[in-house]
């Protein structure tokens, strides 16, 4: 269903379902990151974040550059869950040029959780129009980033089928 169904809703539900299984297979979800529909890519990213992976694939890393802002928001979540520090340059690069408010916050969260304390990241966060982002930047400077749950991924379907 994830690979072949003509309906994006069905493909997205299939990605969601895979994210709720104990199966650690990622190949189908990785392929879904190339889906034409951004909601399918979004749900596949969420599902990959549920896998408990140790390293991020090139496709997950590339999703921080996706054309769709919601996909970029979600892309930072599995990267923060995976905690693969080799992804820091890609996340940092995406954050430094990001224009979408929520994607920027999501990318900054991933950077903070992975320990990026670079001057360029702090400066960009402090220059933001978003007071929440500036607040988190001040906490990061103080060395107390605190609990930061957002973005908390809530993929559809809701309620669960």
Order of alpha helices (4+ residues) and beta strands (2+ residues): alpha-alpha-alpha-alpha-alpha-alpha-alpha-alpha-alpha
